[in-house]
Amino acid sequence: MSPVVSDEVDDLIRSLKSGTPLVRERAAFDLGRIGDDRAVYALTYVASRDKKEDVRSASTEALAKIQ
């Protein structure tokens, strides 16, 4: 994995903690697109605990693409 993609994954994982639901949803989508298994723990947490259904759903879909 290139350093650029690695940095992007780290940034996206941090974005899952954003106060803006759309940012969290998009981060989950992008993490699923990239498919890096370093995101599994964070996505699992968000999929089970986020207050917004759209964010939980995006996280669940991302996990399905990674696993």
N, C-alpha and C positions, 0 to 999 in steps of 0.2 A: 504494500500500500504506500502510495506516495505521501510525503509529509504534508502536502496541501490537503489531501483527502483526510488524513489523520487529524489535522487541525480543524477541518470542517466538522468532523464527527464530534470532536470535543466541544466546539461551539454550539452545535445542535443539541447535544446532551445538556449543556448549560441552559439553552433556550427552553427546555422542558420545564424550567422553574420560573419562566416569565410570568408576570402578572397579567399578561394579555392572552386570553384563550386562543385567539387566532394564531399567535406566534407559537404557542405550544402545539397546536394542531398541525401547523405547517412543519415544525421541527420533527414531529413524530412521522409525518408523511415522508419527509426527506431522509430520515434515518432508515426507514423501510426501503426506500429506493436505493440507498447506498449499500445496505445489507451488512454492515459491520457488527459483529457479535458483541462488541464492547458496549453497545447500546441496550442490550437485553435487560440488564438489571434496572436501568432507569425507565425504560419503556414498560416493564412489568409493574413497577411502582405506580407510574402514571395511569396505566390501564386499570388499575384497581382502586385508585384513590382520588383521581382528579374530580373536581366538582362538575365539570362540563362533560356531557355525554359525547359531544363531537370529538373532544380531546381523548377521552377514553377509547372511543371507537377507532380513531386514527392510530392510537398506540397499539391496540389489539391487532389491527391490520398490519402494522409495521412488524410486529412480532411474528406474525404468520409468514411474512416474506423473509425474515431473517432465519427462522428456525426450520 
